[in-house]
Amino acid sequence: MRRAHSLVLVLALTVSCGGAAKPAASPTPSPAAAGSPRVVLPSGAIYRIELARTPEEQQRGLMFRESLPERSGMLFLFDDDSPHRFWMKNTMIPLDIVWLDDVGRVLFVSANTPPCKADPCPDYGPQVAAWNVLEIAGGMAEKERVTVGSTLRFEGIK
């Protein structure tokens, strides 16, 4: 899949709680074109998603962003199904963090996960294996009926 330059602006959270340097400012991602990555939530809402594939993209995540465009998020694609703990170091907005199995079934939701601007920052997540993690704006998981056991459908991811 072709990676858009907007993917460089990724968010946040991994187990390595060492503080990362602030990345250079980047433009807000443009609206997704047809065929770009998206997720269909249980409510039927379709969210544009950025992909965090590399360790660098996953470590940066949504750090330093002051807002998230409506109906957007970030999907962390991991190479293994293991417990993936997240933290909110240098994340400026509350997020709903959703852990998923290999078929998109929701395993755990950390709702309205608060920002953390100074150490020590707690980490979040279940001690169960997950293949992917989705981050969306805080409060949206409940609004879009994302609950443990529901299934999310991903499109445009190669």
N, C-alpha and C positions, 0 to 999 in steps of 0.2 A: 504494500500500500504506500502511496506517495505521502510523505509527511509534510504537512504545511508548515511554513515558517512560524506560524502561531503556536506550534507545539513547544517551541523553545520556552514559552511562558508557563511552565508547569508548576504545580503546587507542592507540596509539603511534607509529607510526614513519613519518616521511616524510623526504624529502631535506633539508628545512630544519632544519639542526642547531642552530638558535637555541633556547636553553632556554625552555620554556614554563612559565608560572606554574602552580603546583599548583591544579587545579580543586577546587571545593568538594566535600566528601564526598557521595557519593550512595549510595543503598541498592543492595544486590546485586540483580541482575535476578531476577525471579520465574520459575518454570518456564514453558516455552513452552506456549502453548495450541495445540490442533489448528489447523492452517492457518498457524501462525507460521513464520518462516524456519528452514530446516534444511538440512543437507547429509547425503547418504548417501555414506559413504566406501567404498573398495574392499572392506573387511572386512565390509560390511553394517551397520556401526554407524551410527546416526543421531545427529548432533550438532545441538543448538540453536545458532543463530547470531544475533548482533547484526549490524546492517548499519551500515557507515560510508559514507555517501553524500556528505556535504558536506566541503569542505576542512577545516572545523573539527573535524568528527567524525573525519576521517582523521588529522589532526595529533594529536589526543588519543589515539585508539586505545585501547589497554589500559593506558595510563600509570597509575601509582600503585595499581594493584590488587595486593593481596597474594596472591590466589588466583583460580582460575577454577573455576566449578562443573564437576563431572564431565560429560564429553560436551558441551562448549560451546565456542564460539569467536566470532570476529569475521570478517566478510567485508567487504573493502574493494572497493567498486564504483566503478570509474573511468570517466570519460567518453571515454577514448581508450585505444588500445592502444600504449603506449610503455613503455620501461623504467621501472619504478617501484621505486626504491631505498628500503629501510626502515632505520630505526635503532632502537635500544632505549633511548633517553634516557628516564630516569625510569620505566622498566619494571622491576617488582620480581620478575618470575618469568621463567624461561626459556620460550621459545616455539618451536614449529615454525612456520615461515613458508613458505607454499606459493603459488607464482606459477602462474596459470592462463590459458589462452587463452579465446577466446570460447565454446567448447563445453564448458569445464570440464576440459580435458585438462591434466595437471600438466606444467609446463615446467621447474620448478626447486624444490628443497626446501632450506631452510636449517634443519637439524635442531638442536634444543636451542640456539637462538640465545641467548647469555647476556645478562642484564640489564646496563644501563649507568647508573650513578648519578652520574657526573661526566664533564665534558668532558675531552678530546675523545672522542666516541663514534664507533665505526666504523659504516659503513652496509653493508647486505647486499642481495643480489639479483643476478639475472643482467642482462646487457646485452642482453636480448631483450625484444621487446614483449609485454606481458601486459595482459589486460583486467581481471582481478580478482586479489586476494591474500587468502588465508585464513590466519588465525592460530588455532592451537590450542595446548594445553599441550605443553610440551617433552616429547619422547619418544613422543607419541601418533601421529605420522605413521608411524613405523616399526611400531608396534603395530597400527595400522589399515591397514597395507599401502599407504600413500600413497607412490608412487614416480613418478619421471619417466616419463611416458607413460600412467600410469593416468588414469582419468576419474572425476571426482566429479559427483554428481547433486544439483542444488539444487532445493528445493521451497519453495513459499510466498513466493517473491520476485516482487514486481510493480513 
